[in-house]
Amino acid sequence: MNSTYDIPIQSLIFYVFLFIIPVMIFKYLKIRKVKSLIISIARMVFQLSMVGVYLGYIFHLNNIFINIGWIVLMIFVANISILDQSGLSIRKLSYYTIPAYFITVVVVLASFLIIFSTDTIFSARYLIPLGGMVLGNLLRSNIVGLDRFFSELRKRENEYIQYISLGAQRSEAVIPFLREAYKAAMAPQIAGLAIMGLVALPGMMTGQILGGSSPMLAIKYQIMIMTAIFVTTSVSVLLALIFSMNSAFDSFGRFRKDIFKDHRERRKKHD
């Protein structure tokens, strides 16, 4: 098989300028996200460039403690992004959500031992890309799950209070909200599985084929990573919802509004 084509840096720079198209669409539709989009593009280019340089050193050193440390850093960054995009307080909920993601990482590493040896899975070449793909795919589902659960509790608080007043335990009263949030979080993952290989050629498979691997080898790796992503997403969303509930209610079972980022702003306006 041929080696992967090396994209000239000047060609890549010209290609990135295609972002002008969505920027112009945003401006035409008067969507006030142009600044955020430009900042996100700049961060994406800078962060990927730095990671490319840094991973070169990590792959060269291939130290198990450095490899695990990188995964731990990715967990903390993912947690901040999930809570921020969900509109929840990072300070108040991180104590509960971070353990959910750590447990998820342990689950996925344990599952990889079914296929790989210990030396293989803890090597930088395998651990960091596989861990990054799993954590990256957890983001969307966890954002949807947490956002749906807590926003629905805030909007339908009277319904929750009614359950409590009828004698339901807190765990029983939140089940309808948890079920709805979990279903919403997992729906895109289920849809993604259904179209895999027909509508969408997955990124890992495409990358391996471009890298010179045979299509069948790429397919085997893709089946493995899709299994890992779906299983760990289902675990992480459930654990994040269950664990974060501990911060959402006071000792009397009342729903706390201060877990939302906008609570302080709302209180200032009210005052």
TAZIKA-V77180 format. One record per residue. N is the residue number from 1. RES is the residue in one letter. SS is DSSP state (2 for helix, 1 for strand, 0 for the rest). D_FIRST is the distance of its C-alpha to the first C-alpha in whole Angstrom. Layout:
N,RES,SS,D_FIRST  N,RES,SS,D_FIRST
//
This chain:
1,M,0,0  2,N,0,4  3,S,0,7  4,T,0,9  5,Y,0,12  6,D,0,15  7,I,0,18  8,P,0,21  9,I,2,24  10,Q,2,26  11,S,2,24  12,L,2,24  13,I,2,28  14,F,2,29  15,Y,2,27  16,V,2,28  17,F,0,32  18,L,0,31  19,F,2,33  20,I,2,36  21,I,2,36  22,P,2,36  23,V,2,39  24,M,2,41  25,I,2,41  26,F,2,42  27,K,2,45  28,Y,2,46  29,L,0,46  30,K,0,48  31,I,0,46  32,R,0,47  33,K,0,44  34,V,2,42  35,K,2,43  36,S,2,41  37,L,2,38  38,I,2,38  39,I,2,39  40,S,2,36  41,I,2,34  42,A,2,35  43,R,2,34  44,M,2,31  45,V,2,30  46,F,2,32  47,Q,2,31  48,L,2,27  49,S,2,27  50,M,2,30  51,V,2,27  52,G,2,24  53,V,2,27  54,Y,2,28  55,L,2,25  56,G,2,24  57,Y,2,27  58,I,2,27  59,F,2,23  60,H,2,25  61,L,2,28  62,N,0,27  63,N,0,30  64,I,2,31  65,F,2,34  66,I,2,33  67,N,2,30  68,I,2,33  69,G,2,35  70,W,2,32  71,I,2,32  72,V,2,36  73,L,2,36  74,M,2,33  75,I,2,36  76,F,2,39  77,V,2,37  78,A,2,36  79,N,2,40  80,I,2,41  81,S,2,39  82,I,2,40  83,L,2,44  84,D,2,44  85,Q,2,42  86,S,0,44  87,G,0,47  88,L,1,48  89,S,0,50  90,I,2,47  91,R,2,50  92,K,2,52  93,L,2,49  94,S,2,46  95,Y,2,48  96,Y,2,48  97,T,2,44  98,I,2,42  99,P,2,43  100,A,2,42  101,Y,2,38  102,F,2,38  103,I,2,39  104,T,2,36  105,V,2,34  106,V,2,35  107,V,2,35  108,V,2,31  109,L,2,31  110,A,2,33  111,S,2,30  112,F,2,27  113,L,0,29  114,I,0,29  115,I,0,25  116,F,0,24  117,S,0,26  118,T,2,29  119,D,2,27  120,T,2,24  121,I,2,25  122,F,0,27  123,S,0,25  124,A,2,24  125,R,2,20  126,Y,2,21  127,L,2,25  128,I,2,25  129,P,2,22  130,L,2,23  131,G,2,27  132,G,2,27  133,M,2,25  134,V,2,28  135,L,2,31  136,G,2,29  137,N,2,30  138,L,2,33  139,L,2,35  140,R,2,35  141,S,2,37  142,N,2,39  143,I,2,40  144,V,2,41  145,G,2,43  146,L,2,45  147,D,2,46  148,R,2,47  149,F,2,49  150,F,2,51  151,S,2,51  152,E,2,53  153,L,2,55  154,R,2,56  155,K,2,57  156,R,0,58  157,E,2,60  158,N,2,63  159,E,2,61  160,Y,2,60  161,I,2,64  162,Q,2,65  163,Y,2,63  164,I,2,64  165,S,2,68  166,L,0,68  167,G,0,67  168,A,0,63  169,Q,0,62  170,R,2,59  171,S,2,56  172,E,2,58  173,A,2,58  174,V,0,55  175,I,2,53  176,P,2,53  177,F,2,52  178,L,2,49  179,R,2,48  180,E,2,48  181,A,2,46  182,Y,2,43  183,K,2,43  184,A,2,42  185,A,2,40  186,M,2,38  187,A,2,38  188,P,2,35  189,Q,2,33  190,I,2,34  191,A,2,33  192,G,2,29  193,L,2,29  194,A,2,30  195,I,2,28  196,M,1,25  197,G,0,22  198,L,0,24  199,V,0,26  200,A,1,23  201,L,0,20  202,P,0,20  203,G,2,19  204,M,2,17  205,M,2,15  206,T,2,14  207,G,2,14  208,Q,2,11  209,I,2,9  210,L,2,10  211,G,0,9  212,G,0,5  213,S,0,7  214,S,0,8  215,P,2,11  216,M,2,13  217,L,2,13  218,A,2,13  219,I,2,16  220,K,2,18  221,Y,2,18  222,Q,2,19  223,I,2,22  224,M,2,23  225,I,2,23  226,M,2,25  227,T,2,27  228,A,2,28  229,I,2,29  230,F,2,31  231,V,2,33  232,T,2,33  233,T,2,34  234,S,2,37  235,V,2,38  236,S,2,38  237,V,2,40  238,L,2,43  239,L,2,43  240,A,2,44  241,L,2,46  242,I,2,48  243,F,2,48  244,S,2,49  245,M,2,52  246,N,2,54  247,S,2,54  248,A,2,55  249,F,1,58  250,D,0,61  251,S,0,64  252,F,0,66  253,G,0,62  254,R,0,63  255,F,1,59  256,R,0,59  257,K,2,58  258,D,2,57  259,I,2,54  260,F,1,53  261,K,0,52  262,D,0,54  263,H,2,57  264,R,2,59  265,E,2,58  266,R,2,60  267,R,2,63  268,K,2,63  269,K,2,64  270,H,2,66  271,D,0,68
//
